[in-house]
């Protein structure tokens, strides 16, 4: 990812926020057979660790652990936040080109494979994380029957923990534009047009401190 200091995102706390709010990740491995990419949800391991530490837990379905050669080499995890098209028509009358605003993080580390018991705990936490918004949450662990089912499904998955050794992240959200242009962009993103994106508008407000 091309480095541009004005758009660089270097605060680990902001990276953790991005992961919490956008846990659907792309996993990329450079294996002996070439590049392999898969898509899975990941969660932060919140307990312990230092202020600058980022640790992910997740799983892959078999045979993805073999295709990725999981645990044998570095894994690239891409987290993608809100993004969208920005028209030059939202600027001023001067000639300009369109662009794309986005926030994303590239996380690197060599994953540690989890035991079956650890994997079950991660799977249970993953289900709880998403189900807690539901009016009647379904749990992976509840009745004895649920536990028996969980024991069967763990055989089809491989859990992992990834301590991020390095990351590059970018928050490209019109930081190089004047306040009046940012206000016009926010107005369109908050509207009902073809490129409306309230999520992207919210991210822009975070970096610009915009009130509207």
C-alpha positions in Angstrom: 0.0 0.0 0.0 1.5 3.3 -1.1 2.7 5.4 1.8 1.4 9.0 2.1 2.1 10.7 5.4 -1.1 12.8 5.3 -3.3 9.7 5.2 -1.2 7.4 7.4 -3.0 5.7 10.3 -0.5 4.8 13.0 -2.5 4.7 16.2 -3.0 1.0 17.4 -6.1 2.1 19.3 -7.7 3.2 16.0 -6.7 -0.1 14.3 -8.4 -2.0 17.1 -11.5 0.2 16.7 -11.5 -0.6 13.0 -11.3 -4.3 13.6 -14.1 -4.2 16.2 -16.4 -2.3 13.8 -15.4 -4.2 10.7 -14.5 -7.8 11.6 -14.9 -9.3 8.1 -11.3 -9.9 7.0 -9.4 -11.0 3.9 -6.6 -13.5 4.7 -3.7 -13.8 2.3 -0.9 -16.2 2.3 2.1 -16.6 0.0 2.4 -20.4 0.0 4.7 -22.8 -1.8 2.0 -23.2 -4.4 1.4 -19.4 -4.8 -1.0 -16.8 -3.4 -4.1 -18.0 -1.5 -6.8 -15.7 -0.3 -9.8 -16.4 2.0 -12.5 -14.4 3.8 -13.5 -14.9 7.4 -14.6 -12.9 10.5 -12.0 -12.1 13.1 -12.2 -10.8 16.7 -9.8 -8.9 18.9 -8.3 -10.7 21.8 -9.0 -8.0 24.3 -7.6 -9.5 27.5 -4.0 -8.7 28.5 -1.3 -7.3 26.2 0.1 -3.8 26.0 -1.4 -0.6 24.8 0.2 -1.0 21.4 -0.4 -4.7 21.0 -3.0 -6.1 18.5 -3.9 -9.7 18.7 -6.6 -11.4 16.5 -8.4 -14.7 16.9 -10.4 -16.5 14.3 -10.8 -19.7 12.4 -10.8 -21.1 8.9 -12.8 -24.0 7.5 -11.0 -27.1 6.4 -9.2 -27.5 4.1 -8.3 -23.8 4.1 -5.7 -24.3 6.8 -3.8 -26.6 4.4 -4.3 -24.3 1.4 -2.9 -21.4 3.4 -0.2 -23.6 5.1 -1.5 -21.9 8.2 1.2 -21.4 10.9 4.1 -22.0 8.6 4.7 -18.5 7.5 3.5 -14.9 7.7 -0.2 -14.2 7.1 -1.5 -10.9 5.8 -4.9 -9.9 7.2 -6.7 -7.0 5.5 -9.4 -5.1 7.3 -11.6 -2.8 5.2 -13.7 0.0 6.7 -16.2 2.2 4.9 -15.2 3.4 1.5 -16.8 5.1 -1.5 -16.5 7.2 -4.7 -15.9 10.9 -4.4 -16.9 12.9 -7.4 -15.0 16.0 -8.5 -18.4 17.6 -8.9 -18.6 17.8 -5.1 -15.5 20.1 -5.1 -15.4 23.5 -6.6 -15.6 24.5 -10.3 -11.8 24.1 -10.8 -10.7 21.1 -12.9 -10.3 18.0 -10.7 -10.2 14.2 -10.9 -12.5 11.8 -9.0 -11.1 9.8 -6.1 -12.0 7.0 -3.6 -12.1 7.6 0.1 -11.4 4.7 2.4 -10.0 3.4 5.6 -8.1 0.1 5.7 -5.4 -1.8 7.6 -2.9 -4.4 6.5 -1.9 -6.6 9.5 1.0 -9.0 9.4 2.0 -11.9 11.6 2.6 -15.6 11.8 -0.5 -17.4 13.2 -0.5 -19.8 16.1 -2.9 -22.8 15.6 -5.3 -23.3 18.5 -6.2 -26.5 20.2 -9.7 -27.9 19.8 -10.8 -26.6 23.2 -9.4 -23.1 22.4 -11.0 -23.2 19.0 -14.4 -24.0 20.5 -14.1 -21.1 22.9 -13.3 -18.7 20.0 -16.2 -20.1 17.9 -18.5 -19.6 20.9 -17.3 -16.1 21.4 -17.7 -15.3 17.7 -21.3 -16.5 17.7 -22.0 -14.5 20.9 -20.4 -11.4 19.5 -22.8 -11.2 16.5 -25.9 -12.8 18.2 -26.0 -10.4 21.1 -27.7 -7.8 18.8 -30.5 -10.2 18.1 -33.8 -10.0 20.1 -33.5 -13.7 21.0 -29.7 -14.6 20.7 -28.8 -18.1 19.7 -25.7 -19.4 21.5 -23.2 -22.0 20.4 -23.1 -23.2 24.0 -26.4 -23.5 25.8 -28.0 -26.9 26.1 -26.2 -30.3 26.1 -27.5 -30.7 22.5 -25.8 -27.4 21.5 -22.5 -28.6 23.1 -22.7 -31.9 21.2 -23.3 -30.0 18.0 -20.4 -27.7 18.7 -18.1 -30.6 19.3 -19.0 -31.9 15.8 -18.5 -28.6 14.0 -15.1 -28.0 15.6 -13.8 -31.0 13.6 -14.4 -28.9 10.4 -12.6 -25.8 11.5 -9.1 -24.7 12.6 -8.7 -21.9 15.0 -5.8 -19.4 15.1 -4.4 -16.6 17.1 -2.3 -13.9 15.4 -0.2 -11.4 17.2 0.3 -8.6 14.8 4.1 -8.0 14.3 3.6 -5.0 12.0 0.9 -3.1 10.2 0.4 -0.4 7.6 -2.9 1.5 7.6 -4.4 4.3 5.7 -7.3 6.7 6.4 -7.8 8.6 3.2 -10.8 10.8 4.0 -10.2 14.2 2.2 -7.7 15.4 4.7 -6.1 17.4 1.8 -9.3 19.3 1.0 -10.4 22.7 2.5 -13.2 22.7 5.1 -15.9 24.0 2.7 -15.1 21.1 0.3 -15.3 18.6 3.1 -18.7 20.0 4.1 -20.0 19.5 0.6 -18.7 16.0 0.5 -20.4 15.2 3.8 -23.6 16.7 2.6 -23.7 14.3 -0.4 -22.6 11.2 1.6 -25.4 11.9 4.1 -28.0 12.3 1.3 -29.9 9.8 -0.7 -27.9 9.9 -4.0 -26.2 7.0 -5.8 -23.0 7.4 -3.7 -24.5 8.2 -0.3 -22.6 6.5 2.5 -23.4 7.4 6.1 -20.7 5.1 7.3 -18.0 6.9 5.2 -19.4 10.2 6.4 -19.0 9.1 10.0 -15.4 8.2 9.4 -14.7 11.6 7.8 -16.2 13.3 10.8 -13.8 11.5 13.1 -10.7 12.9 11.3 -12.1 16.3 10.5 -14.0 17.0 13.7 -16.9 18.1 11.6 -20.1 18.9 13.4 -22.6 18.4 10.6 
